[in-house]
Amino acid sequence: MIDNATNEDDFKDTEAYRDSLATVDKSGKRIWIFPKKPKGKFYNYRKIVSYLLLIVLFGLPWLKHNGEPMFLFNFMDGKFRIFGVFFTPQDFHIFVVAMLIGIVFIALFTVVFGRVFCGWICPQTIFMEMVYRRIEYWIEGDSKAQRRLRKAPWDTGKIIKKISKEAIFFGIAVLIANTFLAYFIGMDKVLNIITDPISQHTSGFVAMLVFSFSFYFVFSILREQVCTTICPYGRLQGVLLDKNSLAVQYDFVRGEPRARIKRGTEQSSKGDCIDCGLCVQVCPTGIDIRDGIQLECVNCTACMDACDEVMEKIKRPKGLIRIDSLVGITENINALITPRSLGYSAILVVLMILEAFLFIGRSEVEVLLLRTPGMLYQELEPGVISNLYNYQLINKADSEYDIDFRIENIDEAVVEFVGQKPRAESNENTEGALFIKIPATVLKGRKTKIKLTARVGDKVLDNFSTTFLGPVR
């Protein structure tokens, strides 16, 4: 029971900052963030990583293999290419396992390394911080200049700067939109949409506009709100991170109590943090890393560069803000191998082995053979029973094949195609019909299971089976 005479200030909630966002005030109004331009070792590393990833992102749609895109995710037509390998909806089970591998890998990566993915690899952060934000610094200046410009009246100088910035922003959004569209429909079709009259590609042109305005809205208006309020990954930290996870951390053991440096005063009882506030000023989501791990932190390491610069000036060790774990800060122990990380690793290995088996067992040509609906067996010749079937050949290879079907478990059975023998076109579906004829004396009942192979010469491309109907014996 708390003594009524106890001062209420002794029971202040030190976690109150978690009840609100740094970018929203108490009335729910947006607080616009003007982060100070970062600089330093980690920022330079991030630029190298970001520009390499941007080259990959914009370069992949131009790569081709045998005249086809190396990477294609055409959901409308059900055609997918990854590293030049053609996939169809029939390979959906392979994609499911691949998605599970991705989810488990993200969980494992987060358990061990925290949210480093967000600050260094995520396209949202790369475009926002390394493209759009740098253009903003170039046109409007650093954070203080941007604040002054925002409050300034709309004179000629402000209008020119704002229009120029937004025009460049939209132009980059168009470039990003066309690049992403190329992953869905191929770069050749995107170039046709750009160069041909709009009337010939109305739906494609509309899709390009929708993509463009979406990206413009995200990077010009939403900005850090995507990371702090929309992206679910930040919320996952609450269940994935533990005291052994690496993340951008403030060393409160070394930094507290905070105190500004004053000449002629004793500093030995004070922590290394001089409360300069630069770590907050450079943060792209407006948080104070000294409050502890927060879902808004994307681990961009901008605060680390700012703090290291200050520590160097006041001749104190760098790393007051660093990538470390809670155990590393409090006990100076880093244990990356934990039961959780081992468990996720074991699951990941099992899924990867399963994916390898599925991929190795994947056939170049897949055959779907079904009895024609509504058709019973026929006795076209005395003592010979015939069934009519519809077939579909799904060619996943870049080669064309003249396909032959062979029944493996009944020697007396005969396959007769309706029309020409099927030719599996490259990366296309081929449909047709065929008769299977079997002597009635061979049939053992009303239903007989027959096993078939699709062959090119002696090479077996696929194994499949179907049911043959005959008279009751």
HUBEL-V404133 format. One record per backbone hydrogen bond with DSSP energy under -0.5 kcal/mol. NH is the residue of the N-H (numbers start at 0). CO is the residue of the C=O. E is the energy in kcal/mol with one decimal. If there is no record, write none. Layout:
NH:CO:E
NH:CO:E
//
This chain:
5:2:-1.9
9:6:-1.6
10:7:-1.8
11:8:-1.1
13:11:-0.9
15:12:-1.3
17:14:-1.9
18:15:-2.0
19:16:-1.0
23:20:-1.3
24:28:-2.5
27:24:-1.8
30:22:-3.4
31:29:-0.7
35:280:-3.2
43:39:-1.9
44:40:-2.1
45:41:-2.5
46:42:-2.0
47:43:-1.9
48:44:-2.4
49:45:-3.1
50:46:-2.6
51:47:-1.9
52:48:-2.2
53:49:-2.3
54:50:-2.1
55:51:-2.0
56:52:-2.8
57:53:-2.7
58:54:-1.7
59:55:-2.4
60:56:-0.5
61:58:-1.5
62:58:-0.6
62:59:-1.5
64:67:-3.7
67:64:-1.5
69:62:-2.2
71:80:-2.4
72:182:-3.3
73:78:-2.2
74:72:-1.4
77:73:-0.8
78:73:-2.1
79:86:-2.2
80:71:-2.9
81:84:-2.0
83:69:-2.6
84:81:-1.9
85:395:-0.6
86:79:-3.6
88:77:-0.6
90:87:-2.4
91:88:-1.5
93:90:-1.1
94:90:-1.4
95:91:-2.3
96:92:-1.9
97:93:-2.1
98:94:-2.7
99:95:-2.1
100:96:-2.4
101:97:-2.2
102:98:-2.5
103:99:-2.7
104:100:-2.6
105:101:-2.4
106:102:-2.3
107:103:-2.9
108:104:-3.2
109:105:-2.5
110:106:-2.5
111:107:-2.0
112:108:-3.4
113:109:-1.9
115:112:-0.8
117:114:-0.8
118:114:-1.0
118:297:-0.8
119:115:-1.7
120:116:-2.5
121:116:-2.3
125:121:-2.4
126:122:-2.7
127:123:-2.2
128:124:-3.0
129:124:-0.6
129:125:-2.0
130:126:-1.0
131:126:-3.0
132:127:-2.5
134:130:-1.8
135:131:-2.1
136:132:-2.4
137:133:-2.0
138:134:-2.3
139:135:-2.9
140:135:-0.7
140:136:-1.3
145:141:-2.3
146:142:-2.2
147:143:-2.2
148:144:-2.3
149:145:-2.1
150:146:-1.7
151:147:-1.4
154:152:-2.2
158:154:-2.3
159:155:-2.4
160:156:-2.1
161:157:-2.8
162:158:-2.7
163:159:-2.4
164:160:-2.5
165:161:-2.6
166:162:-2.4
167:163:-2.3
168:164:-2.7
169:165:-2.5
170:166:-2.3
171:167:-2.4
172:168:-2.0
173:169:-2.3
174:170:-1.9
175:171:-2.8
176:172:-2.7
177:173:-2.6
178:174:-1.9
179:175:-2.7
180:176:-2.5
181:177:-1.7
182:178:-1.0
183:179:-0.7
183:180:-0.9
184:180:-2.4
185:181:-1.7
186:60:-0.5
189:185:-1.6
190:186:-2.6
191:187:-1.8
192:188:-2.2
193:189:-2.0
194:190:-2.4
195:191:-2.8
199:196:-1.6
200:196:-0.5
200:197:-1.3
201:198:-0.5
204:200:-2.7
205:201:-2.4
206:202:-2.3
207:203:-2.2
208:204:-2.1
209:205:-2.6
210:206:-2.5
211:207:-2.5
212:208:-2.7
213:209:-1.9
214:210:-2.5
215:211:-2.5
216:212:-2.4
217:213:-2.2
218:214:-2.5
219:215:-2.3
220:216:-1.6
221:216:-2.6
222:217:-3.4
224:221:-2.4
225:222:-1.7
227:223:-2.0
228:224:-2.4
229:224:-1.2
229:225:-0.6
230:225:-3.4
233:230:-0.6
235:231:-1.2
236:232:-0.7
236:233:-0.8
237:234:-1.1
238:235:-1.3
239:235:-2.0
240:236:-2.4
244:241:-1.5
245:111:-2.5
246:323:-1.8
248:246:-0.6
248:321:-3.5
250:248:-0.5
250:319:-3.1
251:249:-1.7
254:250:-2.7
255:251:-1.9
258:272:-1.9
264:261:-1.6
269:266:-1.7
270:256:-3.4
271:253:-2.0
272:254:-1.1
279:276:-0.6
280:276:-1.9
281:277:-1.9
282:279:-0.6
285:282:-1.0
288:286:-0.7
290:287:-2.2
291:288:-1.6
296:293:-1.6
304:300:-1.7
305:301:-2.1
306:302:-2.5
307:303:-2.6
308:304:-1.9
309:305:-1.6
310:306:-2.8
311:307:-2.0
312:308:-1.6
313:309:-2.1
314:311:-0.7
315:310:-3.0
321:248:-2.3
321:319:-0.5
323:246:-2.5
323:321:-0.8
326:242:-2.2
328:324:-1.9
329:325:-2.4
330:326:-2.8
331:326:-0.5
331:327:-0.7
332:326:-1.0
334:332:-0.5
335:333:-0.6
337:335:-0.9
341:337:-2.7
342:338:-2.2
343:339:-2.6
344:340:-2.2
345:341:-2.3
346:342:-2.0
347:343:-2.5
348:344:-2.4
349:345:-2.1
350:346:-2.4
351:347:-2.3
352:348:-2.2
353:349:-2.3
354:350:-2.5
355:351:-2.1
356:352:-2.2
357:353:-2.4
358:354:-2.4
359:355:-2.6
360:356:-2.3
361:358:-1.0
364:460:-0.5
365:393:-2.4
367:391:-2.4
368:366:-0.5
369:389:-2.6
371:387:-2.3
374:371:-1.7
377:385:-2.8
379:377:-0.6
380:383:-0.8
383:380:-2.2
384:437:-2.7
385:377:-3.6
386:435:-2.0
388:433:-2.9
389:369:-3.2
390:431:-2.6
391:367:-1.9
392:429:-3.5
393:365:-2.9
393:391:-0.5
394:392:-0.7
394:427:-2.2
395:363:-3.5
395:393:-0.7
400:423:-1.8
402:400:-0.8
402:421:-2.1
403:454:-2.2
405:452:-2.1
407:405:-0.6
407:450:-2.7
408:450:-0.8
412:409:-1.1
413:436:-2.5
415:413:-0.5
415:434:-2.9
417:432:-2.5
418:416:-0.9
423:400:-2.7
424:422:-0.9
426:396:-1.3
427:424:-1.7
429:392:-2.6
431:390:-1.8
433:388:-2.2
434:415:-3.6
435:386:-2.2
436:413:-2.8
437:384:-2.6
439:382:-2.9
441:438:-1.5
442:438:-0.8
447:467:-2.5
449:465:-2.4
451:463:-3.1
452:405:-1.9
453:461:-2.5
454:403:-3.1
454:452:-0.5
455:458:-2.2
458:455:-1.7
460:453:-3.3
460:458:-0.6
461:453:-1.2
463:451:-2.2
465:449:-2.0
467:447:-3.0
469:445:-2.4
//
